[in-house]
Amino acid sequence: MAPKVLFIHNEHMCTEAMLGDAFSECGFDIETFEVVPPERVETPAGDVAFPDPTAYDVIVPLGARWPVYEQSLVGTWVTAEMDMMRKAADAGVGILGVCFGGQLLAQTFGGSVARAETAEVGWFELDTDDAGLIAPGPWFQWHFDRWTVPPGATEIARTSRSSQAFVLGRALALQFHPEVDVDLLEGWLADDREGISGKLGYNHDDLRLRTKELVDDAAVRVRELVRAFLDKVVRADPAS
């Protein structure tokens, strides 16, 4: 029986994109779960019954437009998703948290998340302690918050502005977006109606051009990242 991965779409604009291809090539059957549907984007609070994570080999909580500490969401589905992460970790299920998902991992296991002094939008090189797991990049970023690493976790990558990756048990948190391809970025830019990226000094056309230049190389690196995550984090001997 093939292993299964569950991609958690915290919102409809944040999908697995190239991460789906990478897991498929590793032999995984892919399932998805939608948390906030498009019609509830403006009013995202509400109760959500998450799937049992122990039915999967890996769960991948993806991005979202809201901060994990949004008061209207704390106590609703954000808390339920944190409970699901604890259950997954207790059962030895692999977790790959991406941006919002990575911040949620930090918040769940004792770290903190707060507004960053400076946002990161675009392609950034990383300072990495384990290039075999997290390559230096460049990797795509679109975030306004940053975490503190939870107790017991090992930070393995960073920029000058924020922590970028940590490992905790069979979980890997990523601040960057390894999944981003041209189509996913176009959706985000179209949804950027308030011109947030422009207000921060990031030009949409520059983001498009840079992404087209880098996406083929990024597709190779995201596959390497997923394979290393499975080998070094999910399947690692906890006694080693």
C-alpha positions in Angstrom: 0.0 0.0 0.0 1.3 3.4 -1.0 2.1 5.9 1.8 -0.4 8.8 2.1 0.2 12.5 2.5 -2.5 15.0 3.5 -2.1 18.6 2.3 -4.1 21.0 4.5 -5.4 23.9 2.5 -5.9 26.5 5.3 -7.3 28.7 2.5 -8.0 28.1 -1.2 -5.2 30.3 -2.4 -2.5 28.2 -0.7 -2.2 24.8 -2.4 0.6 22.2 -2.6 1.7 23.1 -6.2 5.2 21.8 -6.7 5.2 20.0 -3.3 2.4 17.8 -4.7 4.6 16.7 -7.6 7.5 16.0 -5.2 5.5 13.8 -2.9 3.9 12.0 -5.9 7.4 11.2 -7.3 8.2 9.7 -3.9 5.3 7.3 -4.3 2.8 9.0 -2.1 -1.0 9.1 -2.6 -2.2 12.6 -2.1 -5.3 13.8 -0.3 -6.3 17.4 0.5 -8.5 19.0 3.2 -10.0 22.5 2.9 -10.2 24.5 6.1 -11.6 27.9 5.0 -13.5 27.8 1.7 -13.4 30.8 -0.7 -16.7 32.1 0.4 -15.5 32.5 4.0 -12.2 34.3 3.4 -13.6 37.5 4.8 -15.1 35.8 7.8 -12.7 32.8 8.4 -13.6 32.0 12.0 -15.6 28.9 12.7 -15.4 25.3 13.9 -13.6 22.7 11.7 -13.5 19.0 12.3 -10.0 18.0 11.0 -9.3 14.5 9.7 -7.5 12.0 11.9 -3.8 12.6 11.2 -2.9 9.0 12.2 -4.6 7.8 9.0 -1.6 9.4 7.1 2.1 9.0 6.9 2.7 12.8 6.5 0.6 15.9 7.0 1.5 19.2 5.4 -0.2 22.3 6.8 0.2 25.0 4.1 0.0 28.8 4.1 -2.8 31.3 4.9 -3.3 35.0 4.7 -4.1 35.3 8.5 -1.6 35.3 11.3 -1.6 32.2 13.5 -2.3 34.4 16.5 -5.4 36.1 15.0 -7.7 36.5 18.0 -10.8 35.8 16.1 -9.4 32.4 15.0 -7.8 31.3 18.3 -10.3 29.0 20.0 -11.8 28.0 16.6 -10.1 26.1 13.9 -6.6 27.3 14.6 -6.8 25.7 18.0 -8.3 22.5 16.5 -5.4 22.4 13.9 -2.9 22.7 16.7 -4.6 19.8 18.5 -4.3 17.8 15.3 -0.6 18.5 15.1 -0.1 17.3 18.7 -1.9 14.1 17.9 0.2 13.6 14.8 3.4 14.2 16.7 2.4 11.8 19.5 1.7 9.1 16.9 5.0 9.6 15.0 3.3 11.1 11.9 5.6 13.3 9.8 4.7 17.0 9.7 5.9 19.5 7.1 4.7 23.0 8.0 4.9 25.6 5.3 4.8 29.4 6.2 1.6 29.6 8.2 1.9 25.9 8.8 5.4 26.3 10.0 4.4 29.2 12.3 1.6 27.0 13.6 4.1 24.3 14.5 6.1 26.8 16.4 3.1 28.1 18.3 1.8 24.6 19.0 5.0 23.3 20.6 6.0 26.2 22.8 7.5 28.8 20.5 6.0 32.2 19.8 4.8 34.0 16.6 4.7 37.8 16.2 4.8 40.5 13.6 8.2 40.8 12.0 10.1 44.1 12.0 10.5 43.6 8.2 8.4 41.5 5.8 10.1 39.1 3.3 8.5 39.0 -0.1 10.4 37.5 -3.1 13.4 35.2 -3.5 15.9 34.9 -0.7 19.1 33.0 -0.1 19.3 31.2 3.3 22.1 30.6 5.8 21.7 26.8 6.3 23.3 24.4 8.8 22.3 21.3 6.8 22.4 21.9 3.0 21.4 18.3 2.4 18.1 19.0 4.0 17.6 22.7 3.4 19.5 24.0 0.4 20.7 27.6 0.5 18.1 28.6 -2.1 17.0 30.9 -3.3 13.6 30.2 -1.9 10.4 32.1 -2.3 9.0 34.1 0.6 5.8 35.9 1.3 5.4 36.5 5.1 4.9 39.3 7.6 5.4 37.3 10.9 8.3 35.4 12.4 8.6 32.7 15.0 10.8 31.9 18.0 12.0 28.3 17.8 10.2 26.0 20.3 12.0 24.3 23.2 13.8 21.2 22.1 13.7 22.1 18.4 16.9 22.6 16.3 17.0 25.7 14.0 18.6 24.7 10.7 18.2 27.8 8.5 17.7 31.5 8.7 18.0 34.8 6.9 19.2 38.1 8.5 15.5 38.9 9.2 14.0 35.7 10.5 14.4 32.0 11.4 13.6 29.9 8.3 13.5 26.3 9.3 13.6 24.1 12.4 13.3 20.3 13.1 11.4 19.0 16.1 11.0 15.2 16.3 9.4 14.1 13.0 8.3 17.7 12.1 10.0 20.2 9.8 8.9 23.8 9.9 9.6 26.0 6.9 9.1 29.8 6.8 9.6 30.0 3.1 7.3 28.6 0.3 9.1 25.7 -1.6 5.8 25.0 -3.4 5.6 28.2 -5.4 5.5 28.0 -9.2 4.4 30.5 -11.8 0.7 29.7 -11.6 0.5 29.8 -7.9 2.3 33.1 -7.8 -0.1 34.6 -10.4 -3.0 33.7 -8.2 -1.4 35.4 -5.2 -0.6 38.5 -7.2 -4.1 38.7 -8.6 -5.4 38.4 -5.0 -3.1 41.2 -3.8 -5.8 43.7 -4.4 -4.6 46.1 -1.8 -1.1 46.1 -3.3 0.5 44.9 -0.1 3.6 43.8 -1.8 3.9 47.1 -3.7 3.5 49.1 -0.5 6.5 47.2 0.8 8.6 48.0 -2.2 8.1 44.7 -4.1 7.0 45.1 -7.7 4.7 42.5 -9.1 6.4 42.4 -12.5 9.8 41.9 -10.8 8.4 39.0 -8.8 7.0 37.4 -11.9 10.2 37.7 -13.9 12.4 36.4 -11.0 10.0 33.4 -10.5 10.1 32.5 -14.2 13.9 32.6 -14.0 14.2 30.4 -11.0 11.2 28.1 -11.1 13.0 25.2 -12.9 15.8 25.2 -10.5 13.4 25.5 -7.6 11.5 22.4 -8.9 14.7 20.4 -8.5 15.4 21.7 -5.1 11.9 21.1 -3.7 12.2 17.4 -4.8 15.5 17.2 -3.0 14.0 18.8 0.1 11.1 16.4 0.2 13.3 13.3 -0.2 15.6 14.6 2.5 12.7 15.4 4.8 11.4 11.8 4.4 14.8 10.3 4.9 16.3 12.5 7.6 13.2 13.6 9.6 10.3 11.3 9.1 12.1 8.0 8.9 15.0 8.9 11.2 15.8 6.6 14.1 14.7 8.7 17.2 17.4 6.9 19.2 20.2 8.0 16.9 
